[in-house]
Amino acid sequence: MEKTIKQYQSIMEECRSLFEKKLKDYGAAWRILRLPSVTDQIYIKAARIRTLQEATERKVDEGQESEFIGIINYSIIALIQLENGIVETPDFSLEKSMQEYDNQFDKAIQLMQNKNHDYGEIWRDMRVSSITDLILQKLLRIKQIEDNKGKTLVSEGLDANYLDMINYAVFALILLKH
């Protein structure tokens, strides 16, 4: 488990660094995004990963890794929006944005540790393509929950699905990089 935590933190440091750099370039413009818009951004990234995994030819020189990082960062944005609501104009400073980012990261790593305790590290035996499919499945679930105005009868809510996608994307990056 110690190896996983170190690899997980390394991936998240890379994601956090990119998030912070984009904040410096664009500010917290993402604060205006409604949840379905964030979900659609994640869906685009996951669908592109699946296309990259199936395609024999690429016309754009970007790989799966950058798309998985995008899934992680947009999922964190979704969680921040869930907790703080959507605004008409950006209202977070760089410091506030990073504090919120770190809060969601802490939730994700805690969930990963709890699930790894219960499931072991079976994800290490999975194919990256299977992880991609699980992310796409989570996205379809999220879209249905959004269409149901956030209501579920017996299922986990939006936050649990976004957290799961963060962890799946981190696992995919660990498998791709290590």
N, C-alpha and C positions, 0 to 999 in steps of 0.2 A: 504494500500500500504506500510506503514511503516513496518508492520510485514513481508511482502514479501521481502522487501529490506534487512532487518536483516537476514532472513533465507537464502536469496540469497548470501549475503556476507559471511555468515558462511560456506556455501557449497564451495564457491570460495576460502576461506582461506584454507580449507582442501585440495582442488585441488592444490592450489599454493604451499602449504607446501610439498606435494608429488613431484610436479614438481621440486622444488628446491633441495630436497633430491636426486632425480635421477640425476639432473645436477651435484651434488657433486660426485656422484658415477661414472657417465659415461661421464661427460662433455657435450658439445653441439653436440654430434654425430648425432643427428636428423637433423642437418643443411644440411646433404648430401641427405636427402630424397626428391625425386621428389613428386609432388602433388598426382599422382595416387597411389604411395606407401602409403602415409599418408591416403588417402581415403580408401584404402584397409584395413589398420589397424583399422580404425574406423568401417568399414563394418564388420570385424571379431568380434569386440566387440559387435556391435548391434545384429548381428546374434546369438552370444552366449547368449545375454540377452533374445532374443526371445526363444531360446531353453530352457533356464532355466525357463522361464515363462510357457512353455508347458510341460516340462518333469516332470515325477513323481519321478524319481530317479536321483541323482547326483553322479558322480564319482570323481569330483574335488571339494574340499571344499572352493569355492569362490562364492560369491553371486553377485546379480545384481549391488550392490552399487559400487564395484570396477570397474566394466565394464563401468558404467555411468561416473565415474571419468575419466577413460581412454578416453571416447568419448570427454569429455570436454577438456582434455589436448591435445589430438591429434588434435582436431579442432583448438585450439589456435596455435599449431605448424603449421597447414595448413595456417592459416591467416598470421602468421609471414613469412612463406615461400612465400606466395603470394606477400607480400610487399617488401621482401628483396631478393628474388630470391634463387636459390639453389646453393650450393657451392661444390667444390670437397673435401675440408677438413674443419672441423669445424673452424669457425672464430669468434664465440661469446664467450665472457667471461661470467662468472656467472652473473655479474652485468648487462651486456648488455642483456643477455637472460631474466633475471627477469624484466628488464625495458620493453622489447618487450612484455612479458607475460602480464604485468600490462596494457600496452596500449591496448591490445586486450580485456582484461577483462573490461576495461572502456567502450569500444565500445559495448560489449555484454550487460552490465548492462544498458547502455543508451537505447539500442534497447528494452530491456525488459520493461523498464519504459514507453517508448513511446507506445509500443504495449499494455501493461496493461492499459494504459490510454484509448486507443481506444476500446479494447476488454473487459475490466474489468478483473477479475481474474477467468475467465471461466475454465482455466486449472486446477483449484483446484477441479473441478467436473469430471475431466477426469480420466480414468483408466491408470495406468502405462503401461499396455500392449498397449493401444492406442498411448501413447507417443512413445513407442518403434517402433511401426509401422510407425509413422510419421518420426522418425529418419531414418528408413530404406528407406522410400520413398525419403527423402532428399538425401540420399546416392546414390540412383539410378539416381536421377536427376543430381547430381554432376558427376557421372560416365559418363552420356550422354554428359554433357557440356565438360568434359575432352576429350571425344572421338571426340567432335566437335571442338577441339583445343581452347576451352574457349569462343567460339562464341555462342551468343543467339540472337534470333530475337526479342522476346518480354518479355522474362523471366528475373528474377533476376540473377545476376552472382554468381560465386563461393563464394565470400565473404559473401553474404547475406545468402546462404545456410549453410555455416559453423557457422555463428553467430546464426542462428535459431537452429541448432543442440546443440550448447552450452546451449542455453536457455531451450530447451526441456529437455536436460539431467539434468540441474539444477532443473527444475520443478519436474522431476521424483524423484530425490534425496530428494527434500523437501517432496514430498508425501510419500516416503518410510520411512523417518526418523522422521517426525513430525505428 
